[in-house]
Amino acid sequence: MSSPMFFVNLVTVIAIMVSPAQLAEARAFFVFGDSLVDNGNNNYLATTARADSSPYGVDYPTPTGRFSNGLNLPDIITLNSVAKNYLLVPTSPLPGSVNIIRMFRQFEYFQEYQRRVTEMVGQQQSQRLVNQALVLITLGGNDFVNNYFLVPLSARSRQFSLPDYCRYLVSEYRKILLRLYELGSRRVLVTSTGPLGCVPAELAMRSRNGECVPEIQQAANIFNPLLVQLIQQLNSQLGSDVFVSANAFSMNMDFISNPQRFGFETAKVACCGQGPYNGLGLCTRLSNLFPKRYVYAFWDSFHPSERANRLIVQQFMILQLLNDPNPGVRQAVTLCIEVCSSLDGAGCRRGQVGQWRTRQRPFTFNEIVLRNRLTALVINGDNFCRLLQQGILQAHGLETVNNGDAAIELIASGAKFDLILIDMLLPILDGLEATRRIRAMGVTCKMMGVHLEASRT
């Protein structure tokens, strides 16, 4: 059984180390980012920005340092993937954001980690593990809200105009991504900045009438396209799609613009905090804490709730599958997306999956059947797209069942699949529990948790 090992210098880096036999087959997951993905590194920094005391972790066994009521983005990604090896380091690309692990230090930790793995399994296996790993990197937010827009006037805002600052950030990001490549990373999910002007903290300090703060939104609108352009340039330069762009701005704006559509009551007020919109300061025992946490898009002044994180990860995972090296996997997911989209208004309420229409010419069913020779299983809820339950997916090579128990019985009978899409809101056997049980049965194919929700009662 794997056990945690801690490397402590001025800060702590967490790496779950497994046995050499396990490591040889592991799919690693490395995370570089800010507090959106912090699992407790800030606990060891001289900073007040910590989440290691209640009410943080109220839906987790204990507060751990996650800026969430429960799970955060890396946690949920690991639950929805085959990742077995986990290294996380929170950061900012620029030195202006205080009390954060700098990138040069992070890469030193990453190299130290690789040296330790090499001692365990040898150079070839260690390199293979890093090359095949999924890397998540989420930077930029701190460099705006805790640097450029830091009141009254930051040094950076006096040094740069906003467009020039965004270009400067992207130039620094380029160095970071190329260094990741030099260190062996070959599959890197790069998130854009979210809608920074819409978080409760900015609404409390700068907003008029609860509207998103225009100047901060403008920063994201300038920075994010430059980041996408950088990723395209790097992939062209490297001759491979190493870096995948994830539009976190769009993902978050979906439920900020229309929270009710996603089951939230509000995306303006944080579940825990104080002041206008509960947006001032951190969540503490003295804060206003609303009991129905699942109806809030934001947990505290800056960070999404666990439920919002699940929606974001769902779209990350769909993006990963749409960029999978296996064309069969890409086509199977495209089929599900196109079917959901085509059935909008015909018994299927358009959900997150329906928003992921590919920009390429849509495949027809016949084209997908001819080009896609893998078998997929869709585990969906009782009311998911009635027309799908009448056989559309089955007719095109996708088996369907309507609850987790039925899926487990099907797999136990010997059925083999190349791809499993599982509705995380199953009416019978929770989607996460179904995922755990299926994995426990030795299933190693790609699995993705999605939110294939129809109009449920």
N, C-alpha and C positions, 0 to 999 in steps of 0.2 A: 504494500500500500504506500502511496506517495506521501511524503511529509514535507511541510514547509521549511525552507531554509532562508535565513535572513542575513543579508550583507549590510551591515550598518556602518556608515561613515558619518557624515553630517545628516544624512537622511537615510531612509530605508527603502530598499528595492526588494520586491517580493518575487520570488521565482519558485514555483512548485516543481520540485525535482522528483523524477520517477526513476525506476530501475532501468538498467541498460536495455533489457529486453523490451520493456514498455516504451522506452524512449525511441527505440529503433522504428517503432510503428506509429509514433505519436504525430499528430498534426499540431504544430505549435501555434500559439497565438500571442503576439507581442503587441503591447499597447503603449503608445507615447501620446501624452495629452495633458489637458488641464483638469480642473476639478470635476468636469463632467464625467471623467473616467477614473477618478482617484478612488482607490480602494483602501486608503489609509496612510499613504506616504506623508501627508501633511501632519499626521500625528507626531512626527519626529522632527518637524521644522519649528523654528521660533516664529510662530505666526498665530494670529487669532482666528484665521480662516481654517477652522477645524470642525470635524463632524463626528467626533468620537464620544459624544455624550447625548443622552436623550433630549428631545424626541427623535433625533436622527436614528434611523434603524428601527423605528417603532414596529415595522412589519418584517423585520429581520430578527433573528434570535437575540442579537445584541448590537449596540452601536459599534461600528468598526472603523469609521472614517469616511464612509460613503456619503456623499451629499445627496441623500435620498431617504425616503421613508422605508425603502426596501432595497431592491436590486438596482444596479446602475447598468450602463450600456455594456461594458465588458462582461459582466455577470450573465446578462441575457444572451449575448452572442455565444458564450460558451455553452449555454443550455441548448442552443439551437444549432450547434455545430459539433464537429468531431474533435475540437481542440482539447488537448490533454495537458498542455504545458503553457504556463501563463506567466508572463513578465510584464509588469506595469511600471511606468515612470511618468509622473505628471510634470509638465514643463510649460515654458513660454519661449518662443524663438529669440526674443530680445532681452537684454539685461535690464530693461526698465521696470519689469514686473517683479516686485520684491518677493523674497522668501519662497522662491520656486526653484526646482532643480533645473539647472541650465542644460542646454542641449549637449555641450561638449562633455559635461559630466555624465549625462545619460548614455552617451555613446561609449564612454569608458566602462560604465556598468554593463552595457550590452556586450562589449568585448570580453569583460571578465566572465560574464555568464557563458559565453561561447567557449572560453578556455576551460571552464569547469565541465561543461558538457563534453568537450573533446577528451578530457581526462577519463570520463566515464565510458564513452562509446567509440572513441577514435575520431580522427579528423574527417574521414569520409562520411560517417553517419552524422556527425555534428553539422557538417556543411549541408548535407541533404536535409536535415531537420530545419535549418534556417532558410534554405532555398524554398522549401515547400510550405513554410509558415504563412499564416495570414497576419499581416501587420495593420493595425489601426492607428492612425495618427490624426489628432484633432487639435489644431493650434489656431492662434489668431485672436480668439475672443478676449483673452487677457490684455493683449497688446492694444486693444481699442478701449475697453471699459475701465481697465486698471492702469492705463498708460496714457494714450493719446487724449482721451476724453476725461481724464482725471481732473477734477476741479481743484482750484480755479483755472490754472493754466499749467499744463505739463511742459516739460522741456521739449518733448517730441512735437507738440503742437506748435511751439514757437520755431522749431527747426524746419518742419515740413508743412506744406499744404496737405490737405487730406488726400488728394490723388497721388501726390509724390510719396506720402507715407505708405499708401497701399502698395505702390510699386516697390518701395524699399522693403516692405515686409515680404513681398513675393520673391524678391531677389535673395533674401535670407532663407526663405522656404526652399528655394532651388538648391542651395548648399546642403540643407538638411536632407532633402530627398535623395540627392546624389550620394551623400554619405551613407544613407541607409542602403542604397544599392551596392556601394562598395563593401559594406559589411555583410552582404549576402541576401538581402531582402529582395524577393522577386514577385511578391503579390502584396501590394500596399493599398489599402483603402484610405483615401484622403478625404476628410470631410471639410466642407466649406464652413464658414462661420454661420451661426444661426441668426435669426432676426433679433439682434442684440437690443434694438430700440424698443422691443415689445415685452421684455422681461419685467416682472413686477418691480424690481429695483429701479429700473430706469423710468417706469411709469410713476413711481413714487417721487422721484427726484426731479424729473424734467418734463413730464407729460402734461398736456393740456386736455382735460376732459377724457382721460383714459386712452388717448390715441397713441400709437407707436411714435417714438421720438424721431422726427425726420432726419436730423443730421447723423444720428447713429445708424439708422437704416441705410442712409446713403453710403456710409462706410462699407457696409456689407455688399451693397449693390455695385460698388467699385471694385472691392477686393475679390469677391467670388469669381467674376468672369476672368480676372487676371490669373487667378489660381487654376481655373479650368484650362486656360490657354497655356499656362506653364506645364501642366500635366500632359497635354497633347504634344507640346514641344519635346518634353523629356522622353515620352514613349517613342516618338519619331526618331530622336537621337539615339536611343538605345535599341531600336529595332524590335521592340516587344512591348506589349501592353502591361508593363510592370505596375503602373499606377492607375488606380480606378477612382474617379471623382464621384463623391457622394454629396448630393445637394441637400445639406442639412437645413439650409434656409427654407427651401420649398417644403421639406418634410415637416418642419415646425410650423410654418405659416399655415399649413393645411388645417391644423386644429386650433391655431390662434385665430384664424379668420372665421372659422365655423366650428366652435367647440362642441355644440350640440350634435353635430353630425357624427362625432366620434365618441359620444356618450359622456362628454364633460359638461358640467354646468357653467364653468368659467375658465378662461385662459388669461384673465387679467389679475385675479386675486390669487396669491399663494396660499397653499393650505396651512402653512405655518410661518408666522412672522409677526410683525407689528407695524403700525403706521399705515398710511394710505396703501391700499392693495396688499397689505401685509408684506410690503416690499422694503422695509428698512431693517438692516442688520441680519444676523443669522437667526436660525430657529433655535430657541432655548426653552428651558422649562417654564419661563415666564411669558413666552410668546402666546399669541392667539393660535390655537390648534383646533382645526375643524375635524370632527370625527369621520366624516365620509370622504376619506382621502382619495378614493377612486374617481370622484367627480371633479378633481382639480388637475389641470394640465401641469401646473407648477407646484412643486413641493415647497420650496423656499423662494427667496427673492431672485435667485438666478437659475436654479436647477429644476429640471422636469421631475415629475412624480414617476414612480415605478411604472405605472400604467402608460404614461406618455413615452417612457423609455422603451417599453415593449412595442409600441406602435412604430417608433423610430427604427428599432432594430429589425422589425419585420421588413421594413422597406430596404434597409441595408442588405438583408439576406436575399431579398428578391434581386437587388442590384448585383450582388455577388453571383447569383445563379444566371442572370442575364449576361454576365461577362465570363461565365465558366469556360475553360478551355475546351470542354467536351461539347460539340455542337448539338448533340442529342439532348443534353441537359438544358441548353439554352432554348431549344425548340419546344421541349415539353412545358417549360415555364411560360413561354410565349403563348402556347396553346391555351393554358389555363387563363392567362390574362385576357386573351382575345375572346374566349368564351364568356368570361365574366362581363367584359365590355359589351359584347353583342347582346347579352341578355339583360342589360340595364333596362328597367321598366317592364320586364317580362317575368317578374317573380324574384328578381335578384336585385337587392339594393346595392348600388355601386359603392364599394368599400375601397380600402387602400389598394388592394390588388388591381382593381379597375383603373387606378390612376397610373399604373405603370405600363401604358401603351408604348411600345417601342417606336422610335422615330423612323425606323426603316419601313419599307412597304410591308403591311401586315401579311402574314402567311394565310393562305386559305387552309381549311382543314385537310384537303387532299394533299397539298404540298407538304404539310407537316407529317402526315402519315407516311408518305413516301420517303421522306428524308430522316425521319425519327424512328429508330428501331430499338429504343429502350423502353422499358416498362416502368410506369410510374403509378404510385398509389396516392389518392387524394382522400384524406380522412376529414370529413366535414360534418357540421352540425345538422340536426334534423331538418331545418328549414332552409338550408343553403341551396339557393338557386334551383327551384323545382324542376326546371327543364334539364339541369344536369343530372338530377336523379332519375330522369326518364331515359337516360342512356346516352347522352351526347358524348360525355367523356369516355364511357366504356366503348363506344363505337370507334373511338380514335386511339385506343391503346392505353387508356388510363382507367385502372380499376378504382372503384369508389366504395367506401363504406361510410356509415353515418354515425359511428361512435368509436371511441378508443378500444373498448372491449372487443368489438367486432374486428378491428384491425389486428389486435394481438392474436385473436383466434386464427385469422387468415395467415399471419406470418408463422404462427406455430404449426400450421398445416403444411408448411414447406414452401409457401409462395415467396418468390424472390423479386426484388424491385431494385431499380437503379436510382430512383428518386422518390422520396416521400414528402408530400406537402400535408401538414397537419394543422387543422383549425385549432387555435389555442383556446377557443371558447366552446369546447365540446359539451353537449348536454349530459353525456354519460362518460365518466372518467376524464378528469381534467387533462387538457392538452399537454401540460408539462409532465404530469405523472405518466401519461401514455408514452411520451417521448422517452422518459427514463426506463420504462418497462421494455420498450422496443429495443433500446440500446442494450439493456441487460440480456436480451435474447441473442446478442451477438451480431445484430444488424449493423453493418458498417457503411451502407450506402449514404448518399447525401440526404439529409433531412432538413426541412425548413418549417419553422412555426410561422403561420400566417393567420390573418384575421379575416376569414372568408365568411363574413356575417351577412345574413339576409335579414328581413324584417322579422325579428324574433319577438315573441310574446313572453 
